[in-house]
């Protein structure tokens, strides 16, 4: 049985997003193969964040819900339809 969800507010989600991007940059700079294959920083950091979120879900049996209210404002190059 799944417990009550862990809610991450919009401010927390945005802050975590910036931290994930920075951590991805550090990982990409330190791991040679990622640089050689031009793996972007957000991909490296995002994969790590997804694994941490999965670990929290599996350990606590509670889903993590992110408030994505600021996501659209912060996207660069978004297509306007």
C-alpha positions in Angstrom: 0.0 0.0 0.0 1.3 3.4 -1.0 1.5 6.1 1.7 0.7 9.8 1.4 2.6 11.6 -1.4 5.6 13.7 -0.6 4.7 17.2 -2.0 7.5 19.4 -3.3 6.5 23.0 -3.7 7.1 25.1 -6.8 10.0 27.0 -5.1 11.6 23.8 -3.8 11.2 22.2 -7.2 12.8 25.2 -9.0 15.6 25.2 -6.5 16.2 21.5 -6.9 16.1 21.9 -10.7 18.9 24.5 -10.6 20.9 22.2 -8.2 20.4 19.2 -10.5 21.6 21.3 -13.5 24.8 22.3 -11.5 25.5 18.8 -10.3 25.0 17.6 -13.9 27.7 20.1 -15.0 30.1 18.8 -12.4 29.5 15.2 -13.4 29.9 16.0 -17.1 33.2 17.8 -16.5 34.6 15.0 -14.4 33.5 12.0 -16.5 35.5 11.9 -19.7 33.1 9.7 -21.7 30.2 12.0 -21.1 32.3 14.9 -22.5 33.4 12.8 -25.5 29.8 11.9 -26.4 28.6 15.5 -25.7 26.0 14.4 -23.1 24.3 17.6 -21.8 24.5 18.6 -18.2 20.7 18.5 -17.7 20.6 14.9 -18.9 23.3 13.8 -16.4 21.8 15.7 -13.5 18.2 14.7 -14.4 19.2 11.0 -14.5 20.7 11.3 -11.1 17.6 13.2 -9.8 15.3 10.5 -11.2 17.3 7.7 -9.5 17.2 9.6 -6.2 13.5 10.1 -6.5 13.0 6.4 -7.3 15.1 5.5 -4.3 13.0 7.7 -2.1 9.8 6.1 -3.5 11.1 2.6 -3.0 12.5 3.3 0.5 9.5 5.1 1.9 6.7 3.7 -0.3 5.5 7.2 -0.9 5.2 8.9 -4.3 7.0 12.3 -4.8 4.9 15.0 -6.5 6.6 18.1 -7.9 4.7 21.3 -8.3 5.7 22.4 -11.8 4.0 25.8 -11.8 7.3 27.7 -12.7 8.4 25.2 -15.4 6.8 27.0 -18.4 8.3 30.4 -17.3 11.8 29.0 -17.1 12.0 27.1 -20.3 14.2 28.6 -22.9 13.3 28.4 -26.6 9.8 27.1 -26.0 7.7 27.0 -29.1 4.8 29.3 -28.9 1.8 27.6 -30.5 
